[in-house]
């Protein structure tokens, strides 16, 4: 399921220049359309959280995955900007809803395995995103049409993921708490977890949707070369997430988060200050290494919150966290309208420093670091 989610998103991200050219979109127009992704996702978060708790995370994830796979070709089939906006809203809703339910399912698996393996699940998301981006590179190089490309990817990824995902897992279920909020926002410790996740996710979203255009406009890369930017970023995330469990076991969640923020900051400096294609790719690789561990740490912490049910806790953190992966692109687009896309990427450096400053929020609830953080609040 993680690979399906990442593969569909990576496929979309790699063909954004093609969609932009097809509809003759400017930076501001593209920013508004990307905002529709965010709207769809944010609306879906609380609904998906309640579905995961009520019907079971595994069952909800498998059902939502169908709609998400169908939404991808709808983007390519949209004949005008208005229907494209609707398709992107549906695509964002599928992406966001799956983020909540599959992370809730992963939290159950992590508790069952009794080891920090959340980063391994997220590695599969990055692997899927990287494969999707490489597929976009191949499709662009072969001048493959958007409709055919998106239909083939949607059907192939869903077929494989559906077959692998039906493993007979019996998820935990919970009735809705009487008087619970319909749109749960993170509060207390969950707010700071969500804030750190948002800083990382804003960067992930910016790289996903703007890396190709950044390489074209700043480094004069070709459209085919530009598709490699997100692929390099995703490969770096996969590599880091595959060893993430070992790193967390040895260094602890807080130290890993601080190191991640430092790597992301270094990546922004390299990409923004160099202006060269190879250096920018190296910067994207550092950003991938840095962002790789933040979301797994945030969702693992939320899934084990002692006061809030996992589905609701993950949905509330996702409102800030994965909401950022969809809000980031329009934010970069609007900023680029005033100071150019080149320097708009510098915003990611500021967010990386926030991750360093608030890394202690990701400490496990029962750890000494977590107790120290609660006492300071």
C-alpha positions as CSV (number, residue, x, y, z in Angstrom):
1,X,0.0,0.0,0.0
2,X,2.8,2.4,0.7
3,X,4.4,1.6,-2.6
4,X,1.1,2.1,-4.4
5,X,0.6,5.5,-2.8
6,X,4.1,6.7,-3.6
7,X,4.0,5.3,-7.1
8,X,0.9,7.1,-8.1
9,X,2.1,10.4,-6.5
10,X,5.6,10.1,-8.1
11,X,4.0,9.4,-11.5
12,X,1.9,12.6,-11.2
13,X,4.9,14.6,-10.0
14,X,7.1,13.6,-12.9
15,X,4.6,14.7,-15.5
16,X,3.7,18.1,-14.0
17,X,5.6,19.9,-16.8
18,X,3.6,18.0,-19.4
19,X,0.3,18.9,-17.7
20,X,1.5,22.5,-17.4
21,X,2.3,22.7,-21.1
22,X,-0.9,20.9,-22.1
23,X,-3.1,23.5,-20.3
24,X,-0.7,26.4,-20.9
25,X,-0.5,27.2,-17.1
26,X,1.5,29.9,-15.5
27,X,3.2,29.7,-12.1
28,X,0.3,31.3,-10.3
29,X,-2.3,29.2,-12.1
30,X,-0.4,26.0,-11.3
31,X,-0.1,27.1,-7.7
32,X,-3.9,27.4,-7.5
33,X,-4.4,24.0,-9.1
34,X,-2.0,22.4,-6.7
35,X,-3.9,24.0,-3.8
36,X,-6.9,21.8,-4.9
37,X,-4.7,18.8,-4.0
38,X,-4.3,20.2,-0.5
39,X,-8.1,20.9,-0.2
40,X,-9.0,17.3,-1.1
41,X,-6.4,15.9,1.3
42,X,-7.3,18.1,4.2
43,X,-11.0,17.3,3.9
44,X,-10.2,13.6,3.7
45,X,-7.9,13.4,6.8
46,X,-10.6,13.3,9.6
47,X,-12.9,11.1,7.5
48,X,-10.1,8.6,6.9
49,X,-9.1,8.7,10.6
50,X,-12.6,7.8,11.7
51,X,-12.8,5.1,9.0
52,X,-9.6,3.5,10.2
53,X,-10.8,3.4,13.8
54,X,-14.3,2.3,13.0
55,X,-13.8,-0.3,10.2
56,X,-10.1,-1.2,10.7
57,X,-7.1,0.4,9.1
58,X,-6.3,-2.5,6.7
59,X,-9.8,-2.7,5.3
60,X,-10.1,1.1,4.9
61,X,-6.7,1.3,3.2
62,X,-7.5,-1.3,0.6
63,X,-10.9,0.4,-0.2
64,X,-9.4,3.9,-0.5
65,X,-6.6,2.6,-2.7
66,X,-9.1,1.8,-5.5
67,X,-10.4,5.4,-5.6
68,X,-6.8,6.8,-5.5
69,X,-5.7,4.6,-8.5
70,X,-8.8,5.7,-10.5
71,X,-8.1,9.4,-9.8
72,X,-4.7,9.4,-11.6
73,X,-6.0,8.9,-15.1
74,X,-8.8,11.4,-14.5
75,X,-6.1,14.1,-14.4
76,X,-4.9,13.1,-17.9
77,X,-8.5,12.9,-19.2
78,X,-9.5,16.4,-18.0
79,X,-10.2,18.5,-21.1
80,X,-10.0,21.9,-19.4
81,X,-8.6,23.6,-16.3
82,X,-11.9,23.4,-14.4
83,X,-12.2,19.7,-14.7
84,X,-8.5,19.4,-14.0
85,X,-9.1,21.2,-10.7
86,X,-11.8,18.6,-9.8
87,X,-9.6,15.7,-10.7
88,X,-6.7,17.1,-8.7
89,X,-9.0,17.5,-5.7
90,X,-10.1,13.9,-5.9
91,X,-6.5,12.8,-6.4
92,X,-5.5,14.7,-3.3
93,X,-8.3,13.2,-1.3
94,X,-7.2,9.7,-2.2
95,X,-3.6,10.5,-1.4
96,X,-4.4,12.0,1.9
97,X,-6.9,9.4,3.0
98,X,-4.5,6.6,2.3
99,X,-1.8,8.4,4.2
100,X,-3.9,8.3,7.3
101,X,-5.2,4.7,7.1
102,X,-1.9,3.1,5.9
103,X,0.1,4.8,8.6
104,X,-2.5,3.6,11.2
105,X,-2.1,0.1,9.8
106,X,1.7,0.4,9.9
107,X,1.5,1.5,13.5
108,X,-0.4,-1.7,14.3
109,X,2.3,-3.7,12.5
110,X,5.1,-1.9,14.4
111,X,3.4,-2.7,17.7
112,X,3.1,-6.3,16.7
113,X,6.7,-6.6,15.5
114,X,7.9,-4.6,18.6
115,X,10.7,-2.9,16.7
116,X,11.1,0.6,15.1
117,X,10.2,-0.4,11.6
118,X,7.9,2.5,10.5
119,X,10.8,3.9,8.4
120,X,10.9,0.7,6.4
121,X,7.2,1.1,5.5
122,X,7.9,4.7,4.4
123,X,10.9,3.4,2.4
124,X,8.4,1.5,0.3
125,X,6.5,4.8,-0.3
126,X,9.8,6.5,-1.5
127,X,10.6,3.4,-3.6
128,X,7.2,3.6,-5.2
129,X,7.6,7.4,-5.8
130,X,11.1,6.9,-7.3
131,X,9.8,4.2,-9.7
132,X,6.9,6.5,-10.6
133,X,9.3,9.3,-11.3
134,X,11.6,7.1,-13.4
135,X,8.5,5.9,-15.3
136,X,7.7,9.5,-16.0
137,X,11.2,10.1,-17.3
138,X,10.9,7.1,-19.6
139,X,7.4,8.1,-20.8
140,X,8.5,11.7,-21.4
141,X,11.6,10.5,-23.3
142,X,9.5,8.2,-25.5
143,X,6.9,11.0,-25.9
144,X,4.2,8.8,-24.4
145,X,0.8,10.5,-24.0
146,X,-0.5,11.3,-20.5
147,X,-3.7,9.3,-20.8
148,X,-2.0,6.0,-21.8
149,X,0.8,6.6,-19.3
150,X,-1.6,7.2,-16.3
151,X,-4.0,4.5,-17.2
152,X,-1.2,1.9,-17.5
153,X,0.4,3.0,-14.2
154,X,-2.8,3.1,-12.3
155,X,-3.9,-0.3,-13.4
156,X,-0.5,-2.0,-12.9
157,X,0.3,-0.5,-9.5
158,X,-3.2,-1.2,-8.1
159,X,-3.2,-4.8,-9.4
160,X,0.2,-5.6,-7.8
161,X,-0.5,-3.7,-4.5
162,X,-4.0,-5.2,-4.1
163,X,-2.7,-8.8,-4.5
164,X,0.1,-8.2,-2.0
165,X,-2.1,-6.2,0.4
166,X,-4.7,-8.9,1.0
167,X,-2.8,-10.7,3.8
168,X,-5.7,-11.4,6.1
169,X,-4.7,-8.7,8.7
170,X,-7.2,-8.2,11.4
171,X,-7.1,-4.5,12.3
172,X,-8.0,-3.0,15.6
173,X,-11.4,-1.2,15.6
174,X,-12.9,1.4,18.0
175,X,-16.3,3.1,18.2
176,X,-16.3,6.8,17.9
177,X,-15.8,8.6,21.2
178,X,-19.1,10.5,22.2
179,X,-18.6,14.2,21.8
180,X,-15.5,13.8,19.7
181,X,-14.6,16.6,17.3
182,X,-15.5,16.1,13.6
183,X,-12.4,17.8,12.4
184,X,-9.7,16.8,15.0
185,X,-6.8,19.3,15.1
186,X,-3.6,18.3,16.9
187,X,-3.3,19.7,20.4
188,X,-0.8,19.4,23.3
189,X,2.2,17.2,22.3
190,X,0.5,16.2,19.0
191,X,0.6,19.8,17.9
192,X,4.4,20.0,18.1
193,X,4.7,16.6,16.4
194,X,2.5,17.9,13.6
195,X,4.5,21.1,13.3
196,X,7.8,19.2,12.8
197,X,6.1,16.8,10.4
198,X,4.7,19.9,8.5
199,X,8.2,21.4,8.1
200,X,9.4,18.2,6.5
201,X,6.3,17.6,4.4
202,X,6.3,21.1,3.0
203,X,9.8,20.3,1.7
204,X,8.7,16.9,0.3
205,X,5.8,18.5,-1.5
206,X,7.9,21.3,-2.9
207,X,10.5,18.8,-4.3
208,X,7.8,16.6,-5.7
209,X,5.9,19.3,-7.6
210,X,8.6,21.9,-8.3
211,X,11.9,20.0,-8.6
212,X,11.5,19.4,-12.4
213,X,10.6,23.1,-13.1
214,X,13.4,24.2,-10.7
215,X,16.0,22.2,-12.7
216,X,14.6,23.5,-16.1
217,X,14.4,27.2,-15.1
218,X,17.5,27.4,-12.8
219,X,20.0,24.9,-14.3
220,X,18.6,24.9,-17.9
221,X,18.1,21.1,-17.8
222,X,16.0,19.4,-20.5
223,X,12.5,18.2,-19.6
224,X,13.7,14.6,-19.6
225,X,16.7,15.5,-17.4
226,X,14.4,17.4,-15.0
227,X,12.4,14.3,-14.3
228,X,15.6,12.9,-12.6
229,X,15.4,15.4,-9.8
230,X,12.6,13.8,-8.0
231,X,14.0,10.3,-8.8
232,X,17.3,11.2,-7.1
233,X,15.4,12.7,-4.1
234,X,13.3,9.5,-3.8
235,X,16.2,7.1,-4.1
236,X,18.0,9.0,-1.2
237,X,14.9,8.7,0.9
238,X,14.6,5.0,0.2
239,X,18.2,4.4,1.2
240,X,17.9,6.4,4.5
241,X,14.6,4.8,5.4
242,X,15.9,1.3,4.9
243,X,18.6,1.9,7.6
244,X,16.4,4.2,9.7
245,X,15.4,1.5,12.2
246,X,19.0,0.8,13.0
247,X,19.8,4.5,13.3
248,X,16.9,5.1,15.7
249,X,17.8,2.1,17.8
250,X,21.4,3.4,18.2
251,X,21.0,7.2,18.3
252,X,17.4,7.7,19.5
253,X,14.6,9.5,17.8
254,X,15.6,13.0,18.8
255,X,19.2,12.8,17.6
256,X,18.1,11.3,14.3
257,X,15.5,14.1,13.8
258,X,18.1,16.8,14.5
259,X,20.6,15.2,12.1
260,X,17.9,15.0,9.5
261,X,17.2,18.7,9.8
262,X,20.8,19.5,9.4
263,X,21.1,17.4,6.2
264,X,18.0,19.1,4.8
265,X,19.4,22.5,5.5
266,X,22.7,21.6,3.7
267,X,20.7,20.3,0.7
268,X,18.9,23.6,0.4
269,X,22.1,25.6,0.4
270,X,23.7,23.4,-2.2
271,X,20.6,23.4,-4.6
272,X,19.9,27.2,-4.2
273,X,23.5,28.6,-4.2
274,X,25.0,26.4,-7.0
275,X,22.8,26.9,-10.0
276,X,24.3,23.9,-11.7
277,X,22.4,20.7,-12.6
278,X,24.8,18.2,-11.0
279,X,25.1,20.2,-7.8
280,X,21.3,20.7,-7.6
281,X,20.8,16.9,-7.9
282,X,23.3,16.5,-5.1
283,X,21.3,19.0,-3.1
284,X,18.1,17.1,-3.7
285,X,19.8,13.9,-2.6
286,X,20.7,15.6,0.7
287,X,17.2,16.8,1.1
288,X,16.0,13.3,0.6
289,X,18.3,12.0,3.2
290,X,17.1,14.7,5.6
291,X,13.4,14.4,5.1
292,X,13.4,10.6,5.1
293,X,13.1,10.0,8.8
294,X,10.8,12.8,10.0
295,X,7.5,11.5,8.8
296,X,8.1,7.9,10.0
297,X,9.1,9.3,13.4
298,X,6.1,11.6,13.6
299,X,3.6,8.9,12.7
300,X,5.1,6.3,14.9
301,X,4.9,8.8,17.8
302,X,1.3,9.7,17.0
303,X,0.3,6.0,16.6
304,X,1.5,5.3,20.1
305,X,0.1,8.4,21.8
306,X,-1.2,7.4,25.3
307,X,-4.2,9.7,25.2
308,X,-5.6,9.6,21.7
309,X,-6.8,6.6,19.5
310,X,-4.3,5.9,16.7
311,X,-6.6,6.8,13.8
312,X,-7.6,10.1,15.3
313,X,-4.0,10.9,16.4
314,X,-2.6,10.2,13.0
315,X,-5.3,12.1,11.2
316,X,-4.7,15.2,13.5
317,X,-1.0,15.1,12.9
318,X,-1.6,14.5,9.2
319,X,-3.6,17.7,9.1
320,X,-0.4,19.6,9.7
321,X,2.0,17.0,8.5
322,X,0.9,15.5,5.2
323,X,-1.2,18.7,4.7
324,X,2.2,20.3,4.3
325,X,3.2,18.0,1.4
326,X,0.2,19.4,-0.5
327,X,0.3,23.0,0.8
328,X,4.0,23.3,0.1
329,X,3.7,23.4,-3.7
330,X,1.2,26.2,-3.9
331,X,3.2,28.1,-1.3
332,X,6.4,27.8,-3.4
333,X,4.4,28.8,-6.5
334,X,3.0,32.0,-5.0
335,X,6.4,32.9,-3.5
336,X,8.1,32.2,-6.8
337,X,5.7,34.7,-8.4
338,X,7.4,37.5,-6.4
339,X,11.0,36.4,-5.9
340,X,11.5,33.7,-8.7
341,X,11.4,30.0,-8.2
342,X,15.2,29.9,-7.6
343,X,15.0,31.8,-4.4
344,X,11.6,30.6,-3.3
345,X,13.4,27.3,-2.5
346,X,15.3,29.1,0.2
347,X,12.2,28.8,2.4
348,X,12.9,25.1,2.8
349,X,16.1,26.0,4.6
350,X,14.2,27.9,7.3
351,X,11.8,25.0,7.8
352,X,14.8,22.6,8.2
353,X,16.1,24.8,11.1
354,X,12.6,24.5,12.7
355,X,13.0,20.7,12.6
356,X,16.3,20.9,14.4
357,X,14.9,23.2,17.0
358,X,11.8,21.1,17.8
359,X,13.2,17.6,17.3
360,X,12.6,16.7,20.9
361,X,8.8,16.6,20.2
362,X,9.4,13.2,18.4
363,X,10.7,11.5,21.5
364,X,8.7,8.3,22.4
365,X,6.1,9.0,25.2
366,X,7.8,7.0,27.9
367,X,11.4,8.1,27.1
368,X,13.5,10.5,29.2
369,X,13.6,13.0,26.3
370,X,9.9,12.9,26.0
371,X,9.5,13.5,29.8
372,X,11.9,16.4,29.6
373,X,9.9,17.9,26.6
374,X,6.6,17.6,28.5
375,X,8.1,19.2,31.6
376,X,9.3,22.2,29.6
377,X,5.8,22.7,28.2
